[in-house]
Amino acid sequence: MKKISLVCCIILCLLLAGCGQTLPEKTVDGTPWEESWVIMGSYVGVETPQNWEVQRNEDVLAAEGMYYAVWTTGNAHTYTNDTGDEATTYDAEIHMVVTESDRLEDAAATASELEALTLERYPNATSYTEEYAGQTFQIWTYSAGASATGIRDACAIRLDVTTQENFSLSPSQVLSEFLQQLHYAK
């Protein structure tokens, strides 16, 4: 019985080892794809900037093509909100969502919804278009942070940055530097 259990465990481990994501050899810009990058779905690899730490990296709803990750830097700050819930924030945070769709139109609709939420929450936000690592993003800046939304193939990419008042860089500077760390599969 022990032998059968051991054989079953070995087979299960081998099967699970084969379930890993196959990474492309190179990115669109010719950079070798690194296994150390945070992989967001099938299209995006993120080179974590120096002094930043990955707090979360989840396939939130991978079956529906949604991926989520959070990077932080600086000191952790615990506070209690108006409803009594405790939360932890850092000197700077980057939240990233990648949503893969079957069609470009669906990705564009997702990106539009995310931009509409930004305007709803920050009606005085200003926007401009900028290109980073060969990808065009709509950048939104507002008092509490900065956001970027882009579409690559049938994939919507969204980043939100917040910084504490004492942080050395503005949210738009953090966003700009982070967007340069993104790489895309061919």
BELNORJO-V415812 format. One record per residue. PSI is psi in degrees with one decimal (* if undefined). OMEGA is omega in degrees with one decimal (none if undefined). Layout:
PSI_OMEGA, PSI_OMEGA
This chain:
-40.1_179.9, -37.4_179.4, -41.2_179.8, -42.5_178.1, -41.7_179.5, -44.1_178.8, -42.1_178.4, -41.4_178.7, -43.0_179.3, -45.0_179.0, -44.0_179.1, -43.7_178.5, -42.3_178.7, -40.9_178.2, -44.1_179.8, -34.0_178.2, -30.4_179.0, -6.7_-178.0, -5.7_-177.9, 154.7_-179.7, 132.8_176.2, 121.6_-178.6, 144.5_175.4, 160.5_-179.6, -42.1_-178.2, 158.9_176.0, 175.8_179.3, -38.4_-178.4, 6.1_176.5, -1.3_178.4, 133.9_175.3, 134.7_-179.9, 128.3_-176.0, 133.5_177.6, -18.3_-179.7, -13.0_-179.6, 155.1_171.4, 122.7_-177.9, 124.6_-179.7, 96.3_-179.9, -145.8_-176.3, -12.2_-168.0, -26.8_-167.2, 131.6_172.4, 135.8_-177.2, 122.2_175.4, 109.0_-176.2, 123.8_-179.2, 155.2_178.0, 140.7_179.6, 9.1_175.4, 151.0_-179.6, 138.3_175.5, 118.4_177.8, -36.8_-179.0, 143.2_173.3, 102.8_-171.2, 145.7_166.9, 78.4_-170.9, -56.9_177.6, 62.9_-173.4, -35.3_179.2, -27.2_177.6, 7.8_174.3, 28.2_-179.4, 131.4_-177.7, 144.3_-174.1, 137.7_176.0, 154.7_178.4, 133.0_173.4, 143.5_178.4, 159.9_172.3, 155.4_178.1, -163.9_-176.6, 148.5_174.7, 138.9_178.8, 124.1_177.8, 135.2_177.3, 162.9_177.3, 127.6_-178.2, -175.9_-175.8, -27.6_-178.2, 3.3_177.5, 3.3_178.8, 136.8_176.8, 141.8_177.5, 156.2_177.2, 130.3_174.0, 167.2_-179.7, 171.3_179.1, -36.4_174.7, 143.3_-179.5, 143.8_173.5, 124.2_176.6, 130.9_-177.5, 133.7_175.6, 132.4_173.9, 126.5_179.5, 116.5_179.0, 137.2_179.9, 169.9_175.8, -24.7_-175.6, 148.0_177.6, -37.6_-179.6, -37.5_178.8, -40.1_177.3, -40.9_178.6, -38.8_178.2, -41.5_177.5, -45.7_179.2, -41.8_178.7, -40.7_177.9, -42.6_179.9, -39.6_177.5, -36.9_177.7, -38.0_177.0, -37.3_177.6, -47.1_-179.1, -32.9_177.8, -42.6_-177.7, -35.1_-178.6, 78.5_-175.4, -21.3_179.7, 13.3_-179.9, 144.6_174.9, 152.5_-177.4, 156.9_174.0, 164.5_179.7, 137.2_-178.5, 150.6_177.6, 133.0_177.7, 128.8_178.3, 39.6_177.2, 7.0_-178.9, 132.2_179.3, 134.5_178.1, 146.6_168.3, 118.5_-176.9, 135.4_177.0, 130.0_175.1, 144.8_-179.2, 172.0_-171.5, -35.0_-174.6, -8.3_-177.3, -157.6_178.9, 152.1_-179.8, 157.0_175.3, 138.3_177.6, 132.4_178.5, 163.1_177.8, 127.0_176.9, 118.0_-174.1, -123.1_178.4, 42.2_-174.6, 126.6_174.6, 132.3_-178.9, 129.3_-179.4, 132.8_175.3, 139.8_175.2, 132.6_-178.3, 134.7_170.9, 147.2_176.4, 150.7_173.7, 158.4_-177.9, -33.8_-176.2, 1.9_-178.6, 144.1_-172.0, -21.0_179.6, 151.4_175.2, 160.7_177.4, -38.4_-179.4, -32.6_176.0, -43.3_178.0, -45.4_-179.8, -46.4_-179.6, -46.7_179.6, -38.8_-178.9, -40.7_-179.5, -26.0_177.6, -11.5_-179.4, 2.8_-178.7, 142.5_177.8, 150.6_-173.7, 139.8_178.1, 151.8_178.7, *_none
